[in-house]
Amino acid sequence: MNPLLDLDPATVRKARSLARKAGRPVVKLAQSHTTVSVERATLRLAGLSGADHERVPWVNQLVDRVREDVGLEHGVTTPVWDALRRGEADDLLTLAQKSASGSVSFRLPGGADATRARKAARTAVARGIRTIDKQRATRDRLIKRHGDPKQRPWIYLIVATGDIYEDIPQAQAAAREGADIIAVIRSTGQSLLDYVPEGATREGYAGTYATQENFRLMRAALDETSKELGRYIRLTNYASGLCMPEIATLAGLERLDMMLNDSMYGILFRDINPIRTFVDQRFSRQVHARAGIIINTGEDNYLTTADAVEAAHTVTVSQLLNEYFAKEAGLEDWQLGLGHAFEINPEIPDSFRMELAHALLARQLFPDAPLKWMPPTKHMTGDVFRGYLLDGFFNLVGAMTGQGILLVGMMTEAVVTPFLSDRDLALQNVRYVLGAAGGLTEDFHPPRDGFIQTRARQVLGEAVDLLDAITSEPGKAQLLEAIGDGTFGLMKRPADAGKGLDGVVERAPEYDNPAITMLEEGATK
Amino acid sequence: MTPQDPRTTDSAMPLDPMPAKGAKESGGGARKATPDIIRPYGDTTGDGMVQVSFTLPVPHDKRAEGAALQLAAKMGLEPALLVHAKAMGPDFTFFVVYGSAKHLVDLREVKVVEREFPLLTPKDVNAAIKSRMRRKLVVVGACIGTDAHTVGIDAILNIKGFAGEKGLEYYREIKVVNLGAQVLVPDLVERARAEKADAVMVSQVVTQRDAHIHNTKAMSAAFREAYPAGQVPLLVVGGPRFEEGSAPKLGVDRIFGRGTTPGEVASYLVHELAQHKATQEKR
């Protein structure tokens, strides 16, 4: 494909190298810390699940007890498998149960004991890693059998009733109506829970809890529907909030196909501690990389808080940072659903041309990534007729600029949760535009130095300037300083504040985590 | 009376012919008098035409179309015209119906509950705080009691906001301290004092046996005990179960119900705190 924008390759290289410069100290920070959720995710890989009668998960119990006895600086696995080797319990679940009643004491083994405990831990965690590998192979096989969607972008629809048993028929109906990807929105507030709820859940607020059982039920239902439709229907959930590593792990174990996973969203929009987020982020992305999961990043959120024209470059900066963090964690280009959104005020002259310029910029900066194109929300006024037109123009930009994943816009955005008929009308809108104008990518070449090319270059230039400013902040991790200063989305989030800070632990030199080791080595044993 | 007085722009104005004190007599008197009884307007006065769309849980066939027309008739649309019917999967049908509504609207019976404060944009809120208070307005928020559902308080305070409006964190001139869920009343009081809060905001979403009322009363009592009279921060509670107008009974300044947006809360804070400031200066 001929480049449509004439971007200066030197500027593009500079943007990427600045993103690397901003991101690298944060990666170092992630490599030198662990969190309670990373440790719990590791235990989940070793097969520990379930909860006590008060619904406190066993992984939380065990990690908390180990932390009380010996701290988490060395990782949870060495003291846990040392206790198992000493015969404190026959298996992991029994150990967790006994430790909860206070009848197990943990120690930090030394010498040969430590080596043996580590080896045993690795063998146990490897079973979880191999399950993730098997699920990935199953996905590949099912895609081969049923096929991918015939068109690009893939059509992404949301269901969220709060009740998994209501979600299932709705998701199946949405797939029959044409959705390629089903996203189950989480219950409000789950991101701030420091544990993953257990079991099938029937009550949520504006969404359904992400649990291992809910994942399994929905994936099984969509497998049936994929077979019926002759098209593999992908399932999406959210690896974000305080339990990001655990939810990523459960997604890998239960063969979810896409996960929302943004490098800074939790910090900025949920006031989660920055270090907690970056440590959790790296682990969850390593799991996603291994599981063949496509991540979706959340740049659209910047545009809902700031002006979509003035803040256009913050989207580009965030995409570049997300790309750096993703690749560092082992994700490949085809797994990067970098986000952007149609949020320019429609009252502004040339708003549609600017939308085209911004969308093309993302397309050209990340040619091999399946970009995720998000519909208007901020300028949906409740006038559903006007909203329907706006969604049509949104779809048109998606078609003209070759987006990878299109989240279907609802004319009832900001009015009610979509009616059955709203969803059907929205899909008709998408089908009409993709059918009528999908081939426009062939004809549409913005003229050299015209409005679109100039605007795209301007946004890229502003992005480079912002990255420049971030990397010239004082301190060891400039990106953290910038986040603390309120560079993104106007929010100041200092590194020593925010939710989940007490779950962050600096690693000791002897820290061991067999999951991270195997994810980094690509090992299966 | 200020030009913002909502009554001067109310469409029901002709029903209240008493001119506002001191207001100028309207010059031309060109405004057409609205009749008291009106009907919807399609393309001719009095045609009563409306358009509705809905879905019925039946497969699309002749019977379904008949069912749609029956519903239209019961809704008072006569004659009704079924202009569109489409199957939504095997079990549902979507309809668009146009028809003449036989109901009449009596403007004299329309009752409007006026908001006691003008709605401001975030920009205006920031400007008002800056010029009137010359410092940031401090808001401390929490869910008190056993309620762990921060949905309400987060919708108002978090930058992410609610209904397309950004939360109070987004306002440059407002400092937000969100203490989260299950905060004890003494802790809330202590934190409010430490932060020199101008307003304290409490959310009660999930409640049993009137827990929201007991919690709110306990909270307001604790604040009135801890602060000298006249210096208690503005006490604001929100939640779907509170009765409109029960604020005095609960000992708080304002109650916000379901569907309240951050912009309304911010506008209220500015309105109240500017007033307080004015009365304090008079003392």
Interface residues (C-beta under 8 A of the other chain):
Chain A: A173 R176 E177 T188 G189 L192 Y205 A206 L268 F269 R270 D271 N301 T304 T305 T377 K378 M380 A414 F419 L420 S421 D424 G489 L490 M491 K499
Chain B: S53 F54 T55 K86 M88 G89 F92 F94 H149 T150 V151 D154 N158 I159 K160 A163 G164 K166 E169 Y170 R172 N178 G180
